[in-house]
Amino acid sequence: MPPPHRARFPDEAAERGLTYTNLSGEPHKPTLLEANGAGCALFDLGADGDLDALFGQGVSSVLALTRGEGSRLSVFENDGRGHFRRLPDPETPASGWWTGLASGDIDGDGRADIVAAGFGVLSVLLQDEDEPKLTPHPGGFLSEAERFPPGGAGSAAWSTSMALFDADGDGELDLYVGRYVAFDAFDPPLGELAGGPGGDDSLGLPCMWKGIEVFCGPRGMAAQPDGIFRGRGDGSFENKSEAWLGAQEASYTLGVAAFDADLDGATDLFVAADSEPNRLYVNALGARGRFEERGYAAGVAVNPDGLSEAGMGIAVGDVNRDGLFDLAVTNFSDEPTQLYLGAGIGFRCASYRSGLAHATRPFLSWGAHLVDFTGDGGLELFTANGHVYPQADRAGTYTSYLQLDTLFAFDLDGAGRARRLTPEGELFTVAGGSRGSAVGDVDGDGAPDLLVTRIDGPCALAMNRLDPRAHRLAIRCLGSGELGPANRKTPADGMGTRVLVHPLARDGGAEARRPWVGEVQTSGGFQSASSPWLYFGLGTEAAFEGLVLLWPSGRREELEGGPADRRLWIREGRGIVREGSF
Amino acid sequence: MIASLAALVLLQAGAQAPDARLQELVDIRAFARILGEFLPRVRPGGDLEHDGRAIAHVARAAVSSGALEEARNLLAQAEPKTAGQRVAIERARLSLADDRLEEASRALLSEDERGTRMRYPEDPAAWILFARARARLQDYESADRAARGFLRLAPRAPEAPTAWQIRADHALRRNDAPSARAFLLEAEKLRRWHELLIARRLQRMRNPRAELPQLGLALLWMEAKEYERAREILLDLTGRTASFCRGWFHLGETERLLADASAAERAYDRSLACDSKHPPTRANRAALRMAREDWKGARDDYAALLSGETARDVRYLEAHLAWARALLRSGERAEADLRYDAYRAMGGEGELE
C-alpha cells in the first residue's frame, strides 16, 4: 500500500530566489497608510509562457515619504521551473508608495501589461517587446491634485485594489480603480480625530480599538471616490467615472473583483468597502449606458445583521457547483469572512450555517482566493491573514498581530459545512502579517501555487504539494478580437471568458456530474493580480468529458474531452491551438 | 451598617454601583472595558460571582470581543438560582456566535400544549437574537416575525437597525421592493443615530463640562422625540454654563415640545438675553406670546426679528403675517395694514383677520 500522502504547501520563496521584502512604514504603525501593505502580481513577463512576479512597495515612514523618499516596483523573472531572479526595477514616472496592481493585455498585443498604483501614484506599464521589460505609457493618468505631493500639502489619490476587465465589450480592457481615504501625509491624524466646526477640541475623539490607542481611520476621515476608465487599446484611458457610475458616494474601497455576477455575458464588479456597505455594480452599459449599483438588493452590501464590515479582499468561484458564481469577502477580526452563494437573483449568505463565520472570526483577513488547490474537484478558500494593529498582541484583545493564513474546504452536501485544512507549510503553521496574494502555477506542475506579500517582511511562495496524485487541467483562453453574435468582442487575453469543464463522473450522483465553472479574470484578492490561467481539479478522474467556452463576444464553443493533466491554450473560434503536459 | 457605609464611601469616592457602571459602558459599546473592569469580579471568588445580571452583561461583552471561551466559562459557572432569564439569553447569544443556529433558536423558544412561543416574550433581546438566528438560517418568515416583535418592544434600541435590515431582507425575498427600500432607510437612519449617540456619549465622558457634546446629545434625543431626556441634559447644561446661548434656545424648544409654554418662554428670554439676534428664538418666543395674547410683546419680537436681512428671508414669510396680526390686535391698524401689504407683496397668501 502506498504511504498516506502528506498534504504540503511549503513556503519556498527564499530558496527559489524570491528575495522581496516588504517595506511599509514604521513597525508600530502610527498611521493608516503604513498598515495595509502591498499587493503582488503573477503574470507572464517576456511572453515565454511562465509566470513572473511583481510587487508593490512602501517607504520606510510617512515622514520619509514627505521628504521625497519613494520606492519602485520589484520584478522577478521565472526561469520556467519556478526559480526566480530579480530584474531591474521598472522605470515608473515617479517613485512612491505602491499598493495595488492589476494585470491584463491592455494593448491587445498578446503580452500581459500592468497597472500599478498607490498613494498619489499610478502608472500604466506595457510590455512592448518579447524581452522581459515593462515600459511606462507616456500619458499621464492622475491630475496634479491627485499626485503626491499635490502642491506640497493636502491629500493625494490613494488607490487600493484595481481590476482590468472589458466593461463595454469592445475587446479593449478597461480599468476600475478602488480608492480609499483622504490622507494628509504632511499632517496625518495621530491619536485623535478632530471633530466639529473649527476643530472644537471637545468634539474630538481618540482613535481607539478595544480601549487601546491605535492609528486613526478610516472612519472619521473623508473617503475618496473610485474611478472607472475606458481603455483605448493603446495604453491610454478615458475617464468614464461619471458617465458609467453616476453619482456615487465615496467609500473606503479596499477590494475590487470583476466577474459576471448575473451570467448575462457582461462583466460586473463587486467592490468591498471598509466599514461601509459593499457595492455590486451590475453592468448595464449595453442597455442603459451605465453600471447600476445593486449591493443591497443582491444581499451583499452588509451582513445579515445590517452592519457594514471591513471589506478587504474578494474571492470569486463556484463553491457549490451550481453554475453560479459565489463570493467570499474577507473582513476584520471579530467579523467573519463572509461567503455569499450565487442564487440566480442576488446572493444568499452562507457564512453562518456553514460554520465559516465562527471559524474565521479571530482572523483579520486580506487576500482571498476560491481555487481548487487540492485538485479534488472542490474549491478551497485561502485567506491571507494578519492584523492591522501591532497593539493586537496586548492582553485582552483575543486576537494577535501576526496570524496564520487559513485554508478551508467545503463539503458539498446540503449543509455545505466549511472544514479547515491544516497542510504542512509555513503559511499555515507560522504566524505572519500576510496582505496581498496571487494565485498561479509557477513551476508548471499544474497545481496552482500562492504568492503572498507579508507586511514588513519577506514574501512567501507556497508551492502546492497538497496532492500530486490529483488530476488537473489548466486552461488559457485567447480572444480573437472579432465581433461575435452578441455584438461584442473578446479581449486578446480572453478576459471574461467563462469555461465549463464537464467531468466524466461515471460514478457518483447528479452532483458529481455537474460541470466545474471558471471565468478568466485576474482581479480579486487584495491589491493583487492573479494569473489568467484557469485551474481545474478533476480528483481521481484521469480524463474529462468535454469543455464549453462562453466567450464574451457571445460565441459558444464546445470542445471534446480528453485526458487530464494537460495545459491547454484555446483560441476563440479555433479550438485548442497548443497544449502541453504538466 | 458597616457594609452600607462602605458602599456609601465607595459611592462618594466616585465608584458607581455595578449595574449603573455596566450600563454606562454598554451604552458606549465599551466591551473591552467591561471585560477589563468586571471580568475579575464575576469570576469565582469575585464580589459579583453570584450576580446573574452582571454575569450576563460580561458574557455579552466577551462574545462581542471575540472572547468566546471566557463567555462560555462564565455562563457555565452561573448557578441556576442566580442565572435567570438574562443568562439564558446570553447562552443563546453564545450559540449564535458559535454558528450553532438551531441551538440558539431552540433556547429562545418554549413548547407546550398551546404551541411554540417565545420563551421570554417580554425581553427584546430574546426576539432579536431569535430573528438573527433565523435570518442566518434563511428562515426569513420567522426572522421577520421576530424582528417585528422586537420593534414593538424596543423600536429605538441599538439592535433596531438589525431588525429593520432583517425586515428588508424578507421584503426582498418576497419581491416587495418598496417595503425593502423603506425598511433599509429606517435601518440606515437608526444606525447613524446610534453611531452619533455613542460618539456624543464618548465625547461627554472625555469632556464632561464641554457644551457641544452635551448639546449634541440633547439634539439626538430631540430627534428621537425623547424630549424629557433632552430637557434633563439641557437643564444641566444651562445650569452649569449660563452663557451658552444655544443651550437656552434648545431648552426652550424642548419645553415647547413638552407643552410647557411658560418654561419655554423663560428659556427663550434667557437665550435672547444672551444673544439678542438669534432669529429662531425671537420667532418662537413671538409665537408663544401670540398664543397667550401678549400682542404688544409679540409685536416687539416680530419687529426685532424682521429687521435687517431676516426681513427678506423666505423662511420667515409667515412671520410677517403674524406681525401684522399682532399689530392689529394691539390697536395699530394702519401699521398692521402696511405690514400686511408687505407680506402679500412677498407672496404671502394668508388673511389678516
Interface residues (C-beta under 8 A of the other chain):
Chain A: G195 G196 D200 D201 S202 L203 G204 L205 P206 K210 G211 I212 Y296 A297 G299 V302 P304 D305 G306 L307 S333 D334 G346 R348 C349 Y352 R353 S354 G355 A357 H358 R361 P362 G396 T397 Y398 T399
Chain B: A30 F31 A32 R33 L35 G36 S64 S65 G66 A67 A97 D98 D99 L101 R132 A135 R136 L137 Q138 P161 T162 W164 Q165 I166 A168 D169 L172 A177 A180 L184 A187 R191 A199 L202 Q203 R206 N207 A210 E211 L212 P213 G216
